[in-house]
Amino acid sequence: MKQKHQITAFYMETILLMIVFLIVILLLTRVFSYGKVQSKQAKDLTNAVCLAQSAAEAAASSEDIQKLYEMLDQGNAEMADNAIQAWYDADMHPQRDGYYHLVAEWEEEPKEYGSFVNTVIHVYINEEEIYQLDTGVYLQEAGS
């Protein structure tokens, strides 16, 4: 009778260890999948910041919106009113209808000796804005 009790206890311990092992595996799977999601979001945000920074540098060196359009257009941009839209793939290469959608809004305010240009740059993924950068530059008139 005692031997049967020992075998039953052995099976119960084995089942309990298997349950604990499965719980640990499920928890680790959840942690690693959460880490992968966080990594993807961090990569998207980093790429969005890089794209916005490049557009801001182009805006700072442009005299007008046409010059900014020429700097951003690599077969992936279009201009409408006071905004330029450009698309990039997941690796930030210019691609029409790409993964990232960049919108640069050009707002020019005349001043006494030139004009102040405020450029608001938005980066979207699937119509969801993930980053916005506001920048401005003062453009002097020729001969000022």
N, C-alpha and C positions, 0 to 999 in steps of 0.2 A: 504494500500500500504506500509505503514511504517513497519507493522508487517512482511510482505513478505520479505522486505529488511533485517530485523533483522534475520530471519530464514536463508536466503541466506548467510549472513555474518557469522552466527554460523557454517553452513556447510563448508564454505571456511576456517574458522579458524581451524575446526576439521581436515579437509583434510591436511592443512598446518602442523598442529601438528603431524599428522600421518606420513607425509613425513619426518619431522625432526626426529621423533622417529626412523623410519626405517634407516635413515642415521647414527644415533648414534649407532644403533644395528650393522650395517654393519662395521662401524669403529672399534667398540669394538671387533667384531669377528675377524677382520683382525689383530688387535693388539695382541689378545690372541693366534691366530694361529702362528704369527711371534714369539711370546715368546716361544711357544712350540717347534718350529724349533730350536731356539737359545738354548734352554735347552737341546735338543737332541745332538746338536753339541758340547756343553760344556761337556756333559757326555761322549761322544765319545773321546774327546780330553783328558779328565781327565783319562779315562781308558787306553788310548794309552800311556800316560805319565807313569802311574803305571806299565804297562807291560814292557815298555822300561827300566824303572828304575830297575825292578826286573832282567831283562836280563843283564843290566850293572853291577849290583852287582854280579851276577853269573859269568860274564866274569872277573871281578876283582879278584875273588877268584879261578879262573881256571888256571891250569898250561899249558893246551893246549886245542885245539878245541874239542878234544874227551871228556875231562872233562866237558867243557861247554855244549856239546850235552847231556851228561848224566844228567846234572843238569836241562836242559830245557825240556828234553823228558819225557813226561808222557803219551805216546801213541799218541801224537799229533805233533811230530816233525820228520824232516828228515834232513840229512846232505848231502851236495854236495860240493865238492872241499873245499873252504874256507868260506863257509856260512852254516848257520843253519836256517831252516824255521820251524816255529811253528804256530799253529792255536788255537784260543780261541773263545768261544762263547761270546754273548753280555754281559754276567755276568763275563767275564774273567776266566771261567773255561776251562781247556784244552779240546779241541774238534777238531777232524779231520774235515777239511773243514769248520771251524767256521767263525764267523763274522769278527774277527780281524786276520790279517796275519802279523806275526812278522818275520823279516829277520835280522839275526845278522851276519855281515861280519867280519871275523877274519883276520887281516893283521899283520903278525909278521915280524919285522925288527931286524936282528941280530945286536948286539952291542958288545962292547969290553968284558964286564963281564956279559952277559946275552942277553936278547932281549926285545925290546919294542913292545908291542902288542896294536895295534889300533883297536878298535871294533866300527864299525858303525852299529847302530841299527835303523831299519826302521819299522814303523807300518803302515799297510795299511787297508783300508776298501774298498771293491769292487774295488781293483786294484788302488785306489787313496791313495797316501801317505798322512797321516794326521800328522805324527810326525817323527822326526829323532833325534837321540841322538848319538853324537860322544864321545867316552871315550877311555882312554888308561891306560895301566898299565905296569910297568917295571918288568920283570921277571928275577931274578938273577939265575945264574947257580948254581947247587949244589956245595957246598963247597966254594962259593965266599963270 
